[in-house]
Amino acid sequence: MERLSDALKRDPYPGRGIVLGRSTDGSKAVAAYFIMGRSENSRNRVFVEDGEGIRTKAFDESKLSDPSLIIYAPVRVLNTLTIVTNGDQTDTIFENMGKGQSFEESLRERKFEPDAPNFTPRISGIAHVEKGEYDFSLSILKSDKGDDSRCLRYTFSYEDPKAGEGRFIHTYMGDGNPLPSFEGEPEIVDITGGIDELTDLIWTSLDSDNKVSLFVRYIDIETGKYETRIVNKNQ
């Protein structure tokens, strides 16, 4: 297990990232999602609350040049499921799982983003809290080493996750042109402290130039009640 702060600090541009896990005391399901940006269009965003979830919004509407891949709902809640993704596949998962499909099945109609030459992976997660039990899954849809004719689909599921432990998946593995997609299994990272401590740890560990917004939620596994924190660089 790696320290989450170290995992975040070693790479100045992991892109967008999802952390799912369990709090140190074992009582809370933990979900975190952050976005980063290097272009003016990507950096011109904030997270805002939207019902039980959140959505991205242009900070300065006059500077919004292309909303297609940057304006979406990263978090939505479907009954006992909290859905977290890096794109509008949040809506696909919400709609298809609402019709009875599995997490993996719900993403069959989607693939990586059409942003050649990067073909940014679509990363998604669901946290399932029900009747005092908790499990979560993570997914990544990515090109076959830059070949946009093939989509590689991976799903990772975790039953009864350990207290103080999480899994971290992000879009990119270091810098490059094109940006290299995430490789391997989601990284094992520590989950420390309460919601404010974790929020501060993630935000301060992200590259100060590239970080844009952060969402963190702690869900009580017994009651389903939750606390949320949102941090935006643009104020």
Secondary structure by P-SEA (a helix, b strand, c coil): cccaaaaaaaccccccbbbbbbcccccbbbbbbbbbbcccccccbbbbbcccbbbbbcccccccccccccccccccccccbbbbccccaaaaaaaaaaaccccccccccccccccccccbbbbbbbbbbccccccbbbbbbbcccccccbbbbbbbbbcccccccbbbbbccccccccccccccccbbbbbcccaaaaaaaaaaacccccccbbbbbbbccccccbbbbbbbccc
